[in-house]
């Protein structure tokens, strides 16, 4: 399945502990990675 995930505020590439990096960044990154590991084509915008 092709999945387009839109993350308005959080960048999954942000370094944790930075000014705008926290739980939402981690959630977007881990959810995207899990979906990709399950065989899906995931794009985060």
N, C-alpha and C positions, 0 to 999 in steps of 0.2 A: 504494500500500500504506500502511496506517496502522501506524506504529511507535511503541511506547511504550518509551522508553529510561530505565532506572532507574540513576541515579548515586548510590550510597549516600554517597560521601564528597565528590565534587567538584561544585561548582556551575559551570556553563559561563558564568555571569554574573559570577563573582568577578573582581576586578581583579588581573591578573598582578603578582606581586611582593609580594602581601599575605601575611598570616600563613599562610593555608591555600590558597594558590593556586600552582599549578605545572603540571607536564606533564599530569596527568590532566585538569585543568580545560580545558586547551587541546585535548586529544584529544577530549573529549566535545563541546566546542563545534564543532570542525572536522568531526567525523564527522556530527554532527547537521545542520550547514549543507550538507555534501556530499549527504547523503541527501535533504534538502529541495530542493536544487537539481536533483536527479534526478527530482523530481516526487512524492516521498513526503510524507505528512503525519506529521511527527515531533513528539512531545511528550516532554520531558525531565522526569522526576520525581526 
